[in-house]
């Protein structure tokens, strides 16, 4: 599959908002924020330090299924701490493979030690579809005789 572009190009098309919560916050606060922001995960940050990520999956598996109470449990108790990250220059195809292989849906994007965004599997799928539509348009144009040397 030929998927061009970098993570930075995708980030430039997205809102600059980074949704995060502190590790000492309650899980119920995290779930409310995810609902309010319409996202499936939040970065867990204390100041500028990325300490983990909490997702709907974490809530389902570590609170709901175990009978814990989200109003009494801190984010730090259920967050995923072994966070896989990427950087803006990473090729889209490599991130797609990484997210598929590791079964992750959200990938923090860091530059140096600074978090600059979050990429979701949905963002990558939209990008792939866009690339495919552009390739189809170029091929249709070529077939219809609109090809100009050097443009494909």
HUVENHU-V193236 format. One record per residue. N is the residue number from 1. RES is the residue in three letters. NEAR is the number of other ideal C-beta (glycine too) atoms within 10 Angstrom. Layout:
# HUVENHU-V193236
N|RES|NEAR + N|RES|NEAR
This chain:
# HUVENHU-V193236
1|UNK|8 + 2|UNK|8 + 3|UNK|16 + 4|UNK|13 + 5|UNK|15 + 6|UNK|17 + 7|UNK|24 + 8|UNK|16 + 9|UNK|13 + 10|UNK|21 + 11|UNK|17 + 12|UNK|11 + 13|UNK|10 + 14|UNK|12 + 15|UNK|8 + 16|UNK|8 + 17|UNK|10 + 18|UNK|14 + 19|UNK|17 + 20|UNK|20 + 21|UNK|22 + 22|UNK|15 + 23|UNK|17 + 24|UNK|10 + 25|UNK|17 + 26|UNK|16 + 27|UNK|25 + 28|UNK|16 + 29|UNK|16 + 30|UNK|28 + 31|UNK|16 + 32|UNK|13 + 33|UNK|16 + 34|UNK|19 + 35|UNK|10 + 36|UNK|9 + 37|UNK|11 + 38|UNK|7 + 39|UNK|16 + 40|UNK|14 + 41|UNK|24 + 42|UNK|27 + 43|UNK|20 + 44|UNK|25 + 45|UNK|19 + 46|UNK|14 + 47|UNK|7 + 48|UNK|8 + 49|UNK|10 + 50|UNK|18 + 51|UNK|17 + 52|UNK|21 + 53|UNK|26 + 54|UNK|26 + 55|UNK|20 + 56|UNK|17 + 57|UNK|15 + 58|UNK|20 + 59|UNK|21 + 60|UNK|11 + 61|UNK|12 + 62|UNK|17 + 63|UNK|19 + 64|UNK|11 + 65|UNK|9 + 66|UNK|10 + 67|UNK|6 + 68|UNK|15 + 69|UNK|10 + 70|UNK|17 + 71|UNK|9 + 72|UNK|11 + 73|UNK|18 + 74|UNK|15 + 75|UNK|24 + 76|UNK|17 + 77|UNK|13 + 78|UNK|21 + 79|UNK|23 + 80|UNK|17 + 81|UNK|10 + 82|UNK|7 + 83|UNK|17 + 84|UNK|15 + 85|UNK|13 + 86|UNK|21 + 87|UNK|15 + 88|UNK|17 + 89|UNK|10 + 90|UNK|17 + 91|UNK|14 + 92|UNK|20 + 93|UNK|15 + 94|UNK|13 + 95|UNK|24 + 96|UNK|17 + 97|UNK|12 + 98|UNK|14 + 99|UNK|19 + 100|UNK|11 + 101|UNK|9 + 102|UNK|11 + 103|UNK|8 + 104|UNK|18 + 105|UNK|16 + 106|UNK|22 + 107|UNK|25 + 108|UNK|22 + 109|UNK|21 + 110|UNK|16 + 111|UNK|12 + 112|UNK|7 + 113|UNK|8 + 114|UNK|9 + 115|UNK|18 + 116|UNK|16 + 117|UNK|23 + 118|UNK|23 + 119|UNK|23 + 120|UNK|18 + 121|UNK|17 + 122|UNK|11 + 123|UNK|20 + 124|UNK|21 + 125|UNK|11 + 126|UNK|13 + 127|UNK|21 + 128|UNK|18 + 129|UNK|10 + 130|UNK|14 + 131|UNK|16 + 132|UNK|13 + 133|UNK|10 + 134|UNK|11 + 135|UNK|13 + 136|UNK|10 + 137|UNK|10 + 138|UNK|14 + 139|UNK|12 + 140|UNK|10 + 141|UNK|14 + 142|UNK|13 + 143|UNK|9 + 144|UNK|8 + 145|UNK|6 + 146|UNK|10 + 147|UNK|13 + 148|UNK|8 + 149|UNK|5 + 150|UNK|5 + 151|UNK|9 + 152|UNK|10
